[in-house]
Amino acid sequence: MTDYPLYDFGGEGTPLVLSLANGFPPETYRHLLEPFTADYHVICVLPRALWPDAPSPDSLDSWRDMAADLRAAIHAHGLAGGVGAGHSMGGVATMLATISEPDLFRSIVLLDPTLLPPSYLIPMAVLNVFGMSHRAPVVERASRRRSSFDSEQEAFDYWRGKSLFADWSDETLWAYVHGITTPNGSGVELRWSPQWEARYFAKVPTWIWREMPKLRNLLPMLFIQGDETNAFVEHSFRRIQRLVPEADYAQINGHGHLFPQSAPQQAADIMRAWLADYG
């Protein structure tokens, strides 16, 4: 794959480049990002899971591959020098890309990046040593995801009953349905396959905290945490503040890891105020 496909939200001017969370298509970020199209050209670099004719999940050896894809896409499409934004694993990809190439962005916004605590990463590292990362509960759950439905309506009704989406508006959930499914002849199936979702989870960087001090004094950066998150927990939120004290930090109360979908207006307001100085 050499053309590095994009999802274009529109707008003109300075690029604002989004990297996605695992399993969440760009359509679900529309309410967060559309307000920025007045001042930015807002673009999502698609991960391998959403490439046309997506390669095998085995093609991903590390989350560093996501960072390399992000850098390559930005250069291929002439998007360097803008704002980087990343949610969850996309936040980690954005940070790793920045560490590798500090001039890639002028500033970065990290939306609940997946900076897991040692209590999770150490057992995962042990599983990796024995080639058993596929046995991690989050990986097993992802690999068993229901992947086909008789219709988009059935998919919507199925996900509407899941606690993960309980605080999403119907409009955003429909955006998820339209973005994550594709017709398969007898109904719809997931575009972002369970195998790809499981692979991203299996390759979570157990070494990530060794990289974080390298962010010191590179460029302006903003971390936003959902205070009910399970991926950027309070221990990690405090630790990154000690490691990168010159960065800016904000919280969104009453929302978890998926606040870009459940609280897009609040997140956009925080981003807009910060980007007024650093965007």
Buried (B, 14 or more C-beta within 10 A) or exposed (E): BEEBBBBEBEBEEBBBBBBBBBBBBBBBBBBBBBBBBEBBBBBBBBBBBBBEEBEEBEEBEEBBBBBBBBBBBBEEBEBBEBBBBBBBBBBBBBBBBBBBBEEBBBBBBBBBBBBBBEEBBEEBBEBBEEEEBEEBEBBEEBBEBEBEBEBBEBBBEEBBEEEEBEBBEEEBBBBBBBBBBEEEEEBBBBBBBBBBBBBBBBBBBBEBBEBBEBBEEBBBBBBBBBBBBEBBBEEBBEBBEEBBEEBBBBBBEEBBBBBBBBBBEBBBBBBEEBBEEBB
